[in-house]
């Protein structure tokens, strides 16, 4: 990434989460466990959906894509954070910082649209079950995923375009554990009100639009089921609870970061950790622990692996 502006800052300093060495050791262990669980959980979902023919349906196709995006989001921020816990000077180059901004906002934008797509899939499955296979055909699912990727790319590039040419000539300390865009903008040697407003408007518009579409989708699902049968309400709530939990977990931090910033460093760090660290971990656990088909598929995969292991052991003996 070429820098064509007049910036003289070649790197930024990440202040991290704490100055306490004891707390950094504890956070190192916590983040390491979380990252290993995130990687293994999301890879497990992707491989299970790909290899198990019982899961070759639109819902699980979208779930596998969500797991891939969560894996990307966690890998952009957590590995460097884990390494930085043992570094006295937590620096990040200008170029790396810009790439981190790009990938974080690509993953976030992609995930927002994917969650809307998954809500649409549940709407069709519950409200129009007889037309489900026709509406949610394989070609349409692929196009929906491609659109989510395209929106994520456009969103990340638009965010980058607003900051890449800003003059960074003095302050270089970012009070976070990764290049959080609002904090990076504050370091520019100029009035940052307009750039900050544009960045928040861009992210806020995408987040608000997706959140409203999600609310409309799930409200319409519940109203439709209530209109037809009382018993169906409980089944629908059971089906959609996992989706609603993911939506709340993902969008609440985004709202407070971009739409209603509190400007309290400790709270901002907590929201950043929740958004970039815990969300990619919680998604696979929420979907697998509350999904009978996914749990059954994982058990089948485990049985197959054990069977193959016994056969291999037989021949080796």
C-alpha positions in Angstrom: 0.0 0.0 0.0 1.7 3.2 -1.2 1.4 6.3 0.9 1.0 9.4 -1.2 0.2 11.9 1.6 2.5 14.0 3.6 2.5 11.8 6.7 5.7 11.5 8.6 4.5 8.9 11.1 5.8 5.5 9.9 4.3 3.5 12.8 1.7 3.7 15.6 2.0 2.6 19.2 -0.8 0.4 20.5 -1.3 1.1 24.3 -3.0 -2.3 24.7 -5.5 -3.2 27.3 -3.5 -2.7 30.5 -0.1 -1.7 31.8 0.0 -4.4 34.5 2.4 -7.2 33.8 0.3 -9.7 35.9 -2.9 -8.8 34.0 -1.1 -9.1 30.7 -0.1 -12.7 31.6 -3.7 -13.5 32.5 -4.9 -11.9 29.3 -2.3 -13.8 27.3 -3.7 -17.1 28.6 -7.3 -16.0 28.1 -6.8 -14.7 24.6 -4.8 -17.8 23.6 -7.5 -20.1 24.7 -10.2 -18.0 23.1 -8.3 -17.9 19.8 -7.7 -21.7 19.7 -11.4 -22.3 20.5 -12.5 -19.8 17.9 -10.3 -21.3 15.2 -11.1 -24.9 16.1 -14.9 -24.2 16.5 -15.3 -22.3 13.2 -13.1 -24.8 11.2 -15.2 -27.6 12.7 -18.4 -26.0 11.5 -17.0 -25.4 8.0 -15.6 -28.9 7.6 -18.8 -30.5 9.0 -21.0 -28.6 6.6 -18.8 -29.4 3.7 -18.3 -33.2 4.4 -21.8 -34.1 5.8 -24.4 -34.5 3.1 -27.2 -34.0 5.6 -26.1 -30.4 6.0 -26.1 -29.5 2.3 -28.9 -26.9 2.7 -29.0 -23.1 2.4 -29.0 -22.5 6.1 -25.8 -24.5 6.7 -24.2 -23.1 3.6 -24.7 -19.6 5.0 -23.6 -20.7 8.5 -20.3 -22.1 7.0 -19.7 -18.7 5.3 -20.4 -16.9 8.6 -17.8 -19.2 10.3 -15.3 -18.3 7.7 -15.8 -14.6 8.2 -15.6 -15.0 12.0 -12.3 -16.9 11.5 -11.0 -14.0 9.4 -12.1 -11.3 11.9 -10.4 -13.0 14.8 -7.2 -13.7 12.9 -6.8 -10.1 11.9 -6.6 -8.8 15.5 -6.0 -11.6 18.1 -2.6 -13.1 17.0 -0.8 -9.8 17.1 -2.5 -8.9 20.4 -1.3 -12.2 21.9 2.3 -11.5 20.8 2.1 -7.9 22.0 1.4 -9.1 25.6 5.1 -10.0 25.8 6.4 -6.8 24.0 7.3 -3.6 25.8 6.8 -1.5 22.7 3.6 -2.5 21.0 4.1 -0.9 17.6 2.4 -1.4 14.3 3.5 0.0 11.0 1.4 2.5 9.1 0.8 0.0 6.3 -0.1 -2.8 8.6 -2.5 -0.6 10.5 -4.3 0.4 7.3 -4.6 -3.3 6.2 -6.0 -4.1 9.6 -8.6 -1.4 9.1 -9.5 -2.9 5.7 -9.9 -6.5 6.9 -11.7 -5.6 10.1 -14.3 -3.6 8.2 -14.5 -6.1 5.4 -15.3 -8.9 7.8 -17.7 -6.7 9.8 -19.6 -5.5 6.7 -19.7 -9.0 5.3 -21.0 -10.5 8.5 -23.8 -7.9 8.8 -25.1 -8.7 5.4 -24.7 -12.5 6.0 -26.9 -12.1 9.2 -29.6 -10.4 7.1 -29.3 -13.2 4.5 -29.7 -15.8 7.2 -32.7 -14.0 8.6 -34.2 -14.0 5.0 -33.5 -17.7 4.8 -35.4 -18.4 8.1 -38.3 -16.2 6.9 -38.7 -18.2 3.7 -38.3 -21.5 5.5 -41.0 -20.6 8.1 -43.4 -18.4 6.3 -43.2 -20.0 2.8 -42.1 -23.6 3.4 -43.7 -25.0 0.2 -41.7 -22.6 -1.9 -38.4 -22.8 0.1 -36.4 -25.1 -2.2 -37.5 -22.9 -5.2 -36.7 -19.6 -3.6 -33.5 -20.6 -1.8 -32.0 -22.5 -4.7 -28.2 -23.1 -4.8 -27.6 -20.4 -7.4 -29.4 -17.8 -5.4 -27.5 -18.7 -2.2 -24.2 -18.3 -4.0 -25.3 -14.9 -5.3 -26.4 -13.8 -1.8 -23.0 -14.7 -0.4 -21.2 -13.0 -3.3 -23.3 -9.9 -2.7 -22.3 -9.9 1.0 -18.7 -10.2 0.1 -19.0 -7.3 -2.4 -20.7 -5.1 0.2 -18.0 -5.9 2.7 -15.3 -5.0 0.2 -17.0 -1.7 -0.8 -17.5 -0.8 2.8 -13.9 -1.5 3.8 -12.5 0.4 0.8 -14.7 3.4 1.5 -13.5 3.5 5.1 -9.9 3.3 3.9 -10.3 6.0 1.4 -11.4 8.4 4.1 -8.3 8.0 6.2 -5.4 6.9 4.0 -4.6 10.5 2.8 -5.0 12.1 6.2 -1.8 13.8 7.5 -0.3 11.9 10.4 2.6 14.0 11.6 2.7 14.0 15.4 0.7 11.9 17.9 1.0 8.1 17.3 -0.4 6.4 20.4 -3.6 4.4 19.8 -5.4 3.6 23.1 -6.5 0.1 22.0 -5.1 -3.3 21.1 -5.7 -2.9 17.4 -6.1 -0.1 14.8 -9.7 0.9 15.7 -10.7 3.4 13.0 -12.2 6.1 15.2 -9.0 6.2 17.3 -6.8 6.3 14.3 -8.6 9.3 12.9 -8.1 11.2 16.1 -4.3 11.1 15.5 -4.5 13.1 12.2 -2.9 16.6 12.3 -6.0 18.4 11.2 -9.6 19.0 12.2 -11.0 15.4 12.2 -14.7 16.3 12.7 -15.7 15.8 9.0 -13.6 12.6 8.4 -14.9 11.2 11.7 -18.5 12.1 10.8 -18.2 10.4 7.4 -16.7 7.2 8.8 -19.4 7.0 11.5 -22.1 7.8 8.9 -20.7 5.0 6.6 -20.5 2.4 9.3 -23.7 3.6 11.0 -25.7 3.5 7.8 -24.7 -0.1 7.0 -25.2 -1.2 10.6 -28.6 0.5 11.0 -29.9 -0.7 7.7 -29.0 -4.3 8.4 -30.3 -4.1 12.0 -33.7 -2.7 10.8 -34.0 -5.4 8.1 -33.2 -8.1 10.8 -35.9 -6.6 13.1 -38.4 -6.6 10.3 -37.6 -10.2 9.3 -37.9 -11.7 12.7 -40.9 -9.6 13.6 -42.7 -10.7 10.5 -41.8 -14.4 11.2 -43.3 -14.2 14.7 -46.4 -12.4 13.6 -46.9 -14.9 10.7 -46.6 -17.9 13.1 -48.8 -16.3 15.7 -51.5 -15.7 13.1 -51.5 -19.4 12.0 -51.0 -21.4 15.2 -50.1 -20.9 18.9 -48.1 -24.1 19.1 -45.8 -22.9 16.3 -44.6 -19.9 18.3 -42.5 -22.1 20.6 -41.0 -24.0 17.7 -40.2 -20.7 15.8 -38.7 -19.1 18.9 -36.5 -22.2 19.3 -35.4 -22.0 15.7 -34.7 -18.3 15.7 -33.3 -17.8 19.2 -29.7 -18.6 18.1 -30.0 -16.1 15.2 -31.4 -13.4 17.4 -28.6 -14.0 20.1 -25.9 -13.6 17.4 -27.6 -10.4 16.1 -27.7 -8.8 19.6 -24.1 -9.9 20.4 -22.8 -8.5 17.1 -24.8 -5.3 16.7 -24.8 -3.9 20.2 -21.0 -3.1 20.3 -21.2 -1.7 16.8 -24.0 0.7 17.8 -22.1 2.0 20.8 -18.8 2.3 18.8 -20.2 4.1 15.7 -23.7 5.4 16.3 -23.6 6.3 20.0 -19.9 6.6 21.0 -19.5 6.9 24.7 -15.8 8.2 24.5 -14.9 6.4 27.7 -11.6 4.5 27.1 -12.3 1.6 29.4 -15.8 1.1 28.0 -14.5 1.5 24.4 -11.8 -1.2 25.0 -14.4 -3.5 26.5 -16.7 -3.1 23.5 -13.7 -3.6 21.1 -12.8 -6.9 22.9 -16.4 -8.1 22.9 -16.7 -7.2 19.2 -13.4 -8.5 17.8 -12.6 -11.3 20.3 -15.7 -12.8 21.8 -18.2 -12.5 18.9 -16.2 -14.9 16.6 -16.0 -17.3 19.5 -19.6 -17.2 20.5 -21.1 -17.7 17.0 -20.0 -21.3 16.5 -20.9 -22.3 20.1 -24.4 -20.7 19.9 -25.2 -22.4 16.6 -23.8 -25.8 17.4 -25.0 -26.1 21.0 -28.6 -25.1 20.1 -28.8 -27.0 16.8 -29.7 -30.7 16.9 -28.7 -31.4 13.3 -25.3 -29.8 13.7 -24.6 -31.8 16.9 -25.7 -35.0 15.2 -23.5 -34.3 12.2 -20.5 -33.7 14.5 -21.2 -37.0 16.2 -21.3 -38.7 12.8 -18.0 -37.2 11.9 -16.5 -38.3 15.2 -17.8 -41.9 14.7 -16.3 -41.9 11.1 -12.9 -40.7 12.4 -12.9 -43.3 15.1 -13.8 -46.1 12.6 -11.0 -45.0 10.3 -8.6 -44.9 13.2 -9.5 -48.5 14.1 -9.0 -49.7 10.5 -5.7 -47.9 10.3 -4.6 -49.3 13.6 -5.6 -52.8 12.4 -3.4 -52.6 9.3 -0.5 -51.1 11.2 -0.6 -53.9 13.8 
